[in-house]
Amino acid sequence: MDTQQAIAPSRAPSAGVVHINIRLTDGYSIISNRLSQHRDMSLLAIGLGTHIQSLPAGRRIGVKALAAIFPESEARIAAALRELEHHGFLRRTRERVRGGRVATRTESYNHPEAAARRAEAGARAAAVATSARAIDPAPAPVRVPEREPAPAPAPVPVPASEPPVVREPDPAPRLVPPPAAPKPPPPPLPFPRRPSAPLFDEAARLLAGLQVSAPLFALSEVDVERLTPGVAAWLERGVRPDAVRGALTDDPPVPLRHPAKLLRHRLIALLPPPVPAAVPVVPLQNCDDCDRAFRSPVPGCCGECRDVRAYADDEPCLLGA
């Protein structure tokens, strides 16, 4: 009599989850790991997406219908629906139904990338078919009768008494230096964005008084008139007059031959940035639905209540297969 051998049970892992699976014959759904193991969505969105993919086609999945089943609030359910729509697992479209009403059709996808590729391939094939119908057929080629080749000319005998012709090599090209490139024009002098007579008067007084604190910068009347817009641009950007005076006259070269040219260069090269505009303060508003405070330039609803309204059940919301 043969001895009966016992099969040792498979060893369970020492740590982590242990699956006790029973073969299912009914009451189950196939869910893609692209949804159940998504790393960029919350667990609430993954669980809600799993529930939606297990529903039959035509079932309502509005916020109020889902909140009547699950303990989560309407705001959390609306946020989870927005996550699923953002990652491509849900798509909402408006279409007209019987009676002239507009219904919201919600489509659920278990493989958003493959669905997008299939839609793109269908659109590309339709575009190719449309362009092929629009192109006229090419005309048939016209055959040209072949001609017999012309006979080759007879060689011309060269008299033996004529010496061979020897050509001299071409002289080397003469290298001529290219003309000097023209100098770019000098950059323009800064000009104030909002010119005014008091601003120009203060800039002119500052330039005329430079020779008092810095005798090397004695300017003519024409130089003061030319440089006034540049100094006015500095004053318009919030620079104090003593700071402008120090930036223009500090550490001059020795000897200083052209003080007006040095001042023009420094007005352009050292121009400070404009004063940044003040950031407007957005006022606080009270939400019309939940009465919570939120920042908005106009009154209305907060973000969570707007999501709840977007997925509300006031219009037919059908789940597409």
Sine and cosine of phi, psi and omega as CSV:
sin_phi,cos_phi,sin_psi,cos_psi,sin_omega,cos_omega
0.00,0.00,0.79,-0.62,-0.04,-1.00
-0.95,0.31,0.57,-0.82,0.08,-1.00
-0.99,0.13,0.65,-0.76,-0.03,-1.00
-1.00,-0.02,0.81,-0.59,-0.04,-1.00
-1.00,-0.04,0.69,-0.72,0.04,-1.00
-1.00,-0.04,0.69,-0.72,0.02,-1.00
-1.00,0.00,0.83,-0.56,-0.02,-1.00
-0.94,0.33,0.68,-0.73,0.02,-1.00
-0.92,0.40,0.48,-0.88,0.02,-1.00
-0.90,0.44,0.65,-0.76,-0.05,-1.00
-0.97,0.24,0.80,-0.60,0.01,-1.00
-0.97,0.26,0.49,-0.87,0.03,-1.00
-0.90,0.44,0.50,-0.86,-0.04,-1.00
-0.96,0.28,-0.35,0.93,-0.01,-1.00
-0.53,-0.85,0.30,-0.95,0.03,-1.00
1.00,0.00,-0.10,-1.00,-0.07,-1.00
-0.97,0.23,0.57,-0.82,0.07,-1.00
-0.88,-0.48,0.85,-0.52,-0.04,-1.00
-1.00,0.04,0.84,-0.54,0.13,-0.99
-0.95,-0.32,1.00,-0.02,-0.13,-0.99
-0.99,-0.15,0.69,-0.73,0.11,-0.99
-0.92,-0.40,0.73,-0.68,-0.02,-1.00
-0.89,0.45,0.82,-0.58,-0.06,-1.00
-0.99,-0.11,0.69,-0.72,0.06,-1.00
-0.91,-0.40,-0.26,0.97,0.06,-1.00
-0.40,-0.92,0.23,-0.97,0.06,-1.00
0.92,0.40,0.69,0.72,0.02,-1.00
-0.62,-0.78,0.32,-0.95,0.04,-1.00
-0.73,-0.69,0.50,-0.87,0.04,-1.00
-1.00,-0.09,0.90,-0.43,-0.03,-1.00
-0.92,-0.40,0.74,-0.67,0.00,-1.00
-0.96,0.27,0.58,-0.81,0.09,-1.00
-0.92,0.40,-0.31,0.95,0.08,-1.00
-0.87,0.49,-0.47,0.88,0.06,-1.00
-1.00,-0.06,-0.76,0.65,-0.12,-0.99
-0.94,0.35,-0.39,0.92,0.01,-1.00
-0.89,-0.46,0.46,0.89,0.00,-1.00
-0.92,0.38,0.71,-0.70,-0.08,-1.00
-1.00,-0.07,-0.19,0.98,-0.07,-1.00
-0.95,-0.32,0.11,0.99,0.01,-1.00
-0.88,-0.48,0.40,-0.92,0.04,-1.00
-0.97,0.26,0.31,-0.95,0.04,-1.00
-0.90,0.44,-0.53,0.85,0.04,-1.00
-0.90,0.43,-0.68,0.74,0.02,-1.00
-0.92,0.39,-0.64,0.77,0.02,-1.00
-0.90,0.44,-0.70,0.71,0.01,-1.00
-0.91,0.42,-0.63,0.77,0.02,-1.00
-0.93,0.37,-0.63,0.78,0.06,-1.00
-0.90,0.44,-0.61,0.79,0.06,-1.00
-0.90,0.44,-0.67,0.75,0.02,-1.00
-0.90,0.44,-0.67,0.74,-0.03,-1.00
-0.91,0.41,-0.66,0.76,-0.01,-1.00
-0.94,0.34,-0.28,0.96,0.05,-1.00
-1.00,0.00,-0.11,0.99,-0.04,-1.00
-0.99,0.13,0.48,-0.88,0.11,-0.99
-0.96,0.28,0.33,-0.94,0.00,-1.00
-0.91,0.42,0.63,-0.78,0.02,-1.00
1.00,-0.09,-0.09,1.00,-0.01,-1.00
-0.98,0.22,0.64,-0.77,0.03,-1.00
-0.96,0.29,0.70,-0.72,0.02,-1.00
-0.75,-0.66,0.57,0.82,0.08,-1.00
-0.94,0.33,0.16,-0.99,-0.05,-1.00
-0.89,0.45,-0.71,0.70,-0.04,-1.00
-0.92,0.38,-0.60,0.80,0.02,-1.00
-0.91,0.41,-0.63,0.77,0.01,-1.00
-0.96,0.27,-0.59,0.80,0.02,-1.00
-0.92,0.38,-0.41,0.91,0.05,-1.00
-0.96,0.28,-0.27,0.96,-0.03,-1.00
-0.98,-0.19,-0.68,0.73,-0.13,-0.99
-0.96,-0.28,0.37,-0.93,-0.05,-1.00
-0.98,0.21,-0.19,0.98,-0.02,-1.00
-0.93,0.36,0.43,-0.90,-0.01,-1.00
-0.97,0.25,0.23,-0.97,0.02,-1.00
-0.90,0.43,-0.57,0.82,0.01,-1.00
-0.91,0.42,-0.67,0.74,0.00,-1.00
-0.93,0.36,-0.63,0.78,0.03,-1.00
-0.91,0.42,-0.65,0.76,0.04,-1.00
-0.90,0.44,-0.64,0.77,0.04,-1.00
-0.90,0.43,-0.63,0.78,0.03,-1.00
-0.92,0.39,-0.64,0.77,0.07,-1.00
-0.89,0.46,-0.61,0.79,0.03,-1.00
-0.91,0.41,-0.60,0.80,0.07,-1.00
-0.89,0.46,-0.73,0.69,0.00,-1.00
-0.88,0.47,-0.61,0.79,0.02,-1.00
-0.94,0.34,-0.58,0.81,0.01,-1.00
-0.92,0.40,-0.60,0.80,-0.03,-1.00
-1.00,-0.03,0.12,0.99,0.15,-0.99
1.00,-0.01,0.05,1.00,0.00,-1.00
-0.99,0.16,-0.30,0.96,0.09,-1.00
-0.77,-0.64,0.53,-0.85,0.06,-1.00
-0.61,-0.79,0.82,-0.58,-0.03,-1.00
-0.95,-0.32,0.79,-0.62,0.04,-1.00
-0.74,-0.67,0.45,-0.89,0.06,-1.00
-0.98,-0.21,0.73,-0.69,0.05,-1.00
-0.58,-0.81,0.48,-0.88,-0.04,-1.00
-1.00,0.06,0.70,-0.71,-0.02,-1.00
-0.91,-0.41,-0.14,-0.99,-0.03,-1.00
-0.89,0.45,0.54,-0.84,-0.01,-1.00
0.99,0.12,0.12,0.99,0.01,-1.00
0.98,0.21,0.14,0.99,0.00,-1.00
-0.99,0.11,0.40,-0.91,0.02,-1.00
-0.95,-0.30,0.84,-0.54,-0.01,-1.00
-0.93,-0.38,0.47,-0.88,0.05,-1.00
-1.00,-0.09,0.87,-0.49,0.02,-1.00
-0.98,-0.19,0.82,-0.58,0.00,-1.00
-0.94,-0.35,0.84,-0.54,0.00,-1.00
-0.96,-0.29,0.72,-0.69,-0.01,-1.00
-0.96,-0.27,0.74,-0.68,-0.04,-1.00
-0.87,-0.49,0.74,-0.67,0.12,-0.99
-1.00,-0.06,-0.21,0.98,0.02,-1.00
-0.58,-0.82,0.99,0.14,-0.09,-1.00
-0.87,0.50,-0.61,0.79,-0.05,-1.00
-0.91,0.41,-0.71,0.71,0.00,-1.00
-0.91,0.42,-0.61,0.79,0.03,-1.00
-0.91,0.42,-0.63,0.78,0.04,-1.00
-0.92,0.40,-0.65,0.76,0.03,-1.00
-0.91,0.42,-0.62,0.78,0.01,-1.00
-0.91,0.41,-0.66,0.75,0.03,-1.00
-0.91,0.41,-0.62,0.79,0.02,-1.00
-0.92,0.39,-0.64,0.77,0.03,-1.00
-0.91,0.41,-0.63,0.78,0.04,-1.00
-0.91,0.42,-0.66,0.75,0.03,-1.00
-0.91,0.41,-0.60,0.80,0.02,-1.00
-0.92,0.38,-0.65,0.76,0.02,-1.00
-0.91,0.42,-0.62,0.78,0.04,-1.00
-0.91,0.42,-0.62,0.78,0.02,-1.00
-0.92,0.40,-0.63,0.78,0.02,-1.00
-0.91,0.41,-0.65,0.76,0.01,-1.00
-0.91,0.42,-0.62,0.78,0.02,-1.00
-0.91,0.40,-0.69,0.73,0.00,-1.00
-0.93,0.37,-0.54,0.84,0.01,-1.00
-0.93,0.38,-0.58,0.81,0.05,-1.00
-0.94,0.33,-0.49,0.87,-0.05,-1.00
-0.98,0.20,-0.35,0.94,-0.05,-1.00
-1.00,0.07,0.77,-0.64,0.04,-1.00
-0.95,0.31,0.50,-0.87,0.05,-1.00
-0.91,0.42,0.59,-0.81,-0.04,-1.00
-0.95,0.32,0.64,-0.77,0.01,-1.00
-0.92,0.40,0.50,-0.87,-0.01,-1.00
-0.92,0.39,0.60,-0.80,-0.01,-1.00
-0.93,0.36,0.59,-0.81,0.00,-1.00
-1.00,-0.03,0.82,-0.57,-0.01,-1.00
-1.00,0.09,0.77,-0.64,0.00,-1.00
-0.98,-0.22,0.79,-0.61,0.00,-1.00
-0.88,0.47,0.65,-0.76,-0.02,-1.00
-0.97,0.25,0.63,-0.78,0.03,-1.00
-0.97,-0.25,0.52,-0.86,0.04,-1.00
-0.95,0.31,0.64,-0.77,-0.01,-1.00
-0.92,0.40,0.62,-0.78,0.01,-1.00
-0.94,0.35,0.56,-0.83,0.00,-1.00
-0.91,0.41,0.59,-0.81,-0.01,-1.00
-0.93,0.36,0.62,-0.78,0.02,-1.00
-0.92,0.38,0.54,-0.84,0.00,-1.00
-0.94,0.33,0.61,-0.79,0.01,-1.00
-0.91,0.41,0.64,-0.77,0.00,-1.00
-1.00,0.00,0.84,-0.54,0.00,-1.00
-0.94,0.34,0.64,-0.77,0.02,-1.00
-0.98,-0.19,0.80,-0.60,0.00,-1.00
-0.87,0.50,0.63,-0.78,-0.02,-1.00
-0.95,0.31,-0.35,0.94,-0.07,-1.00
-0.98,0.21,-0.34,0.94,-0.04,-1.00
-0.98,0.21,0.76,-0.65,0.01,-1.00
-0.96,0.29,0.46,-0.89,0.04,-1.00
-0.92,0.38,0.58,-0.82,0.00,-1.00
-1.00,0.08,0.82,-0.58,0.02,-1.00
-0.95,-0.33,0.86,-0.51,0.02,-1.00
-1.00,-0.02,0.68,-0.74,0.04,-1.00
-0.99,0.17,0.57,-0.82,0.02,-1.00
-0.91,0.42,0.53,-0.85,0.02,-1.00
-0.91,0.42,0.61,-0.79,0.02,-1.00
-0.91,0.42,0.50,-0.87,0.02,-1.00
-0.89,0.45,0.62,-0.78,0.01,-1.00
-0.90,0.44,0.61,-0.79,-0.02,-1.00
-0.99,0.13,0.83,-0.56,-0.02,-1.00
-0.99,0.13,0.87,-0.50,0.02,-1.00
-0.92,-0.40,0.81,-0.58,0.00,-1.00
-0.89,0.45,0.65,-0.76,0.01,-1.00
-0.91,0.41,0.44,-0.90,0.03,-1.00
-0.92,0.40,0.49,-0.87,-0.01,-1.00
-0.89,0.46,0.71,-0.71,0.00,-1.00
-0.93,0.37,0.64,-0.77,0.00,-1.00
-0.92,0.39,0.60,-0.80,0.01,-1.00
-0.95,0.32,0.66,-0.75,0.05,-1.00
-0.91,0.41,0.48,-0.88,0.01,-1.00
-0.92,0.40,0.51,-0.86,0.01,-1.00
-0.91,0.41,0.51,-0.86,0.02,-1.00
-0.90,0.44,0.49,-0.87,-0.03,-1.00
-0.95,0.31,0.39,-0.92,0.04,-1.00
-0.95,0.30,0.63,-0.78,0.04,-1.00
-0.85,0.52,0.49,-0.87,-0.01,-1.00
-0.69,-0.72,0.67,-0.74,-0.04,-1.00
-0.91,0.41,0.53,-0.85,0.02,-1.00
-0.96,0.29,-0.55,0.83,0.02,-1.00
-0.82,-0.57,0.98,0.18,-0.04,-1.00
-0.93,0.37,0.54,-0.84,0.04,-1.00
-0.49,-0.87,0.37,-0.93,-0.03,-1.00
-0.90,0.44,-0.70,0.72,0.04,-1.00
-0.88,0.47,-0.58,0.81,0.00,-1.00
-0.92,0.40,-0.69,0.72,0.02,-1.00
-0.93,0.38,-0.59,0.81,0.02,-1.00
-0.90,0.43,-0.67,0.74,0.02,-1.00
-0.91,0.41,-0.61,0.79,0.04,-1.00
-0.92,0.40,-0.64,0.76,0.02,-1.00
-0.91,0.41,-0.65,0.76,0.04,-1.00
-0.90,0.43,-0.60,0.80,0.02,-1.00
-0.90,0.43,-0.69,0.72,0.00,-1.00
-0.92,0.40,-0.66,0.75,-0.01,-1.00
-0.92,0.39,-0.45,0.89,-0.02,-1.00
-1.00,-0.03,0.09,1.00,0.02,-1.00
-0.90,0.44,-0.55,0.84,-0.06,-1.00
-0.94,0.35,-0.25,0.97,0.04,-1.00
-0.97,0.25,-0.74,0.67,-0.01,-1.00
-1.00,0.04,-0.45,0.90,0.01,-1.00
-0.71,-0.70,1.00,-0.05,-0.09,-1.00
-0.87,0.49,-0.37,0.93,0.00,-1.00
-0.93,0.38,-0.34,0.94,-0.08,-1.00
-0.98,-0.21,0.82,0.57,0.10,-0.99
-0.99,0.11,0.92,-0.40,-0.11,-0.99
-0.96,-0.28,0.46,-0.89,0.10,-1.00
-0.99,0.12,0.16,-0.99,0.00,-1.00
-0.91,0.42,-0.57,0.82,0.02,-1.00
-0.93,0.37,-0.64,0.77,0.02,-1.00
-0.90,0.44,-0.66,0.75,0.02,-1.00
-0.89,0.45,-0.64,0.77,-0.01,-1.00
-0.92,0.38,-0.60,0.80,0.00,-1.00
-0.96,0.29,-0.59,0.81,-0.08,-1.00
-1.00,0.01,-0.14,0.99,-0.04,-1.00
-0.86,0.50,-0.69,0.72,0.02,-1.00
-0.86,0.50,-0.58,0.81,0.01,-1.00
-0.91,0.41,-0.69,0.72,0.04,-1.00
-0.92,0.39,-0.58,0.81,0.05,-1.00
-0.89,0.45,-0.59,0.81,0.05,-1.00
-0.90,0.43,-0.61,0.79,0.06,-1.00
-0.91,0.42,-0.72,0.69,-0.02,-1.00
-0.90,0.43,-0.56,0.83,0.02,-1.00
-0.91,0.40,-0.47,0.88,-0.01,-1.00
-1.00,0.06,0.26,0.97,0.13,-0.99
1.00,0.05,0.20,0.98,0.02,-1.00
-0.99,0.13,0.76,-0.65,-0.01,-1.00
-0.94,0.35,0.48,-0.87,-0.03,-1.00
-0.84,0.54,-0.64,0.77,0.00,-1.00
-0.92,0.39,-0.54,0.84,0.07,-1.00
-0.94,0.35,-0.61,0.79,0.07,-1.00
-0.89,0.45,-0.68,0.73,-0.02,-1.00
-0.90,0.45,-0.67,0.74,0.00,-1.00
-0.93,0.36,-0.63,0.77,0.00,-1.00
-0.92,0.39,-0.51,0.86,-0.05,-1.00
-0.99,0.10,-0.52,0.86,-0.14,-0.99
-0.93,-0.36,-0.02,1.00,-0.07,-1.00
-0.96,0.27,0.71,-0.71,0.11,-0.99
0.79,0.62,0.90,0.44,0.03,-1.00
-0.97,0.25,0.41,-0.91,0.05,-1.00
-0.94,0.34,0.42,-0.91,0.00,-1.00
-0.85,-0.52,0.83,-0.55,-0.08,1.00
-0.99,0.17,0.43,-0.90,0.02,-1.00
-1.00,-0.09,0.96,-0.29,-0.07,-1.00
-1.00,-0.06,-0.57,0.82,-0.07,-1.00
-0.77,-0.63,1.00,0.09,-0.03,-1.00
-0.90,0.43,-0.57,0.82,-0.01,-1.00
-0.91,0.41,-0.64,0.77,0.02,-1.00
-0.92,0.39,-0.61,0.79,0.04,-1.00
-0.91,0.42,-0.67,0.74,0.02,-1.00
-0.90,0.44,-0.65,0.76,0.03,-1.00
-0.89,0.46,-0.68,0.73,0.01,-1.00
-0.89,0.46,-0.69,0.73,-0.03,-1.00
-0.94,0.33,-0.55,0.83,0.05,-1.00
-0.89,0.45,-0.54,0.84,0.00,-1.00
-0.99,0.10,-0.73,0.68,-0.13,-0.99
-0.97,0.26,-0.52,0.85,-0.08,-1.00
-0.97,-0.24,0.31,0.95,-0.04,-1.00
-0.87,0.49,0.84,-0.55,0.01,-1.00
-0.97,0.26,0.35,-0.94,0.03,-1.00
-0.93,0.36,0.39,-0.92,0.03,-1.00
-0.93,0.36,0.40,-0.92,0.02,-1.00
-0.93,0.37,0.81,-0.58,-0.01,-1.00
-0.90,0.44,0.57,-0.82,0.01,-1.00
-0.95,0.32,0.53,-0.85,0.01,-1.00
-0.93,0.37,0.69,-0.72,0.00,-1.00
-0.97,0.23,0.83,-0.56,-0.01,-1.00
-0.93,0.37,0.60,-0.80,0.01,-1.00
-1.00,-0.01,0.85,-0.53,0.01,-1.00
-0.98,0.19,0.81,-0.59,-0.06,-1.00
-0.95,0.30,0.30,-0.95,0.07,-1.00
-1.00,0.07,0.65,-0.76,0.05,-1.00
-0.81,-0.59,0.40,-0.92,0.10,-0.99
-0.99,-0.17,0.77,-0.63,-0.03,-1.00
-0.89,0.45,0.68,-0.73,-0.01,-1.00
-0.94,0.34,-0.37,0.93,-0.06,-1.00
-0.99,-0.15,-0.80,0.60,-0.07,-1.00
-0.98,-0.21,-0.08,1.00,0.06,-1.00
0.90,0.44,0.36,0.93,0.09,-1.00
-1.00,0.00,0.41,-0.91,-0.04,-1.00
-0.99,0.13,0.65,-0.76,0.09,-1.00
-0.48,-0.88,0.38,-0.93,-0.04,-1.00
-1.00,-0.04,0.79,-0.62,0.01,-1.00
-0.25,-0.97,0.58,-0.81,0.04,-1.00
-0.93,0.37,-0.37,0.93,-0.01,-1.00
-0.79,-0.62,0.47,-0.88,0.05,-1.00
-0.95,0.32,0.31,-0.95,-0.02,-1.00
0.37,-0.93,-0.64,-0.77,-0.05,-1.00
-0.94,-0.34,0.45,-0.90,0.08,-1.00
-0.97,0.24,0.07,-1.00,-0.07,-1.00
-0.90,0.44,-0.68,0.73,-0.03,-1.00
-0.91,0.42,-0.65,0.76,0.00,-1.00
-0.94,0.34,-0.52,0.86,0.08,-1.00
-0.91,0.40,-0.61,0.79,0.06,-1.00
-0.90,0.43,-0.65,0.76,0.01,-1.00
-0.88,0.47,-0.66,0.75,0.03,-1.00
-0.92,0.39,-0.56,0.83,-0.03,-1.00
-0.92,0.39,-0.54,0.84,0.00,-1.00
-0.96,-0.28,0.44,0.90,-0.02,-1.00
-0.95,0.32,0.27,-0.96,-0.06,-1.00
-0.98,-0.18,0.37,0.93,0.01,-1.00
-0.95,0.30,-0.30,0.95,0.06,-1.00
-0.85,-0.52,0.42,-0.91,0.04,-1.00
-0.86,0.51,0.78,-0.62,0.01,-1.00
-0.80,-0.60,0.99,-0.14,-0.12,-0.99
-0.97,-0.24,0.62,-0.79,0.04,-1.00
-1.00,0.05,0.86,-0.51,0.02,-1.00
-1.00,0.02,0.58,-0.81,-0.02,-1.00
-0.96,0.27,0.00,0.00,0.00,0.00
